[in-house]
Amino acid sequence: MPMLTSKIESLLFIAGKPLTAKKIGELLNVQESEIAAALKELQAQYKETHRGVQLFSTGKQWQMGTFGENAAVVAQYVKEEFSGELTRPQLETLTVIAYRGPISKVELEIIRGISCGLILRNLLIRGLVDEEYDAKRKETKYRISLEFVRHLGISSVEELPDYEKLHGHEVMRTLLEQQSGNF
């Protein structure tokens, strides 16, 4: 069971969003009932040891979060971390999303050539990017948020400079099609 709880903990940590026991079971190829028992055990361990993170549940969904008594220190960090200026990688990622969105994480990483998970998470927290699940392709897509559009002072993404030219650029489309075929 320790290996199972370790894997569950890793998934919940990296997910950044709630997961169901069923979804975790599918990812780990383990029965949902076994996952549910491991989640409850893990949640009890966190509570007993007064750790900096907790495991929260709505009954169906599970998510990691910070210990409530640490709210002040966490809020101070978040305020400093997410209210400052955007870094160059964040600006580049935001630009690609603005011109190519909606775009999947895989497509974004093909264009940028680097892992973009943490950057996407930061942009989501800042409210600059929205995510939507594409049920047809079974993947999450990212687009710039209305908040970002308002901040730029434009009424729609199509008002960005050279939007039509860059949004449908044939070189990018070809690159994405070639690279997607390699997965």
Secondary structure, DSSP 8 states (H G I E B T S, - for coil): -HHHHHHHHHHHHHH-S-EEHHHHHHHHT--HHHHHHHHHHHHHHHHHHT-SEEEEE-SSEEEEEE-GGGHHHHHHHHHHHHHS---HHHHHHHHHHHHH-SEEHHHHHHHHSS--HHHHHHHHHHTSEEEEEETTTTEEEEEE-HHHHHHHT-SSGGGSTTHHHHHT-HHHHHHHHHHHHT-
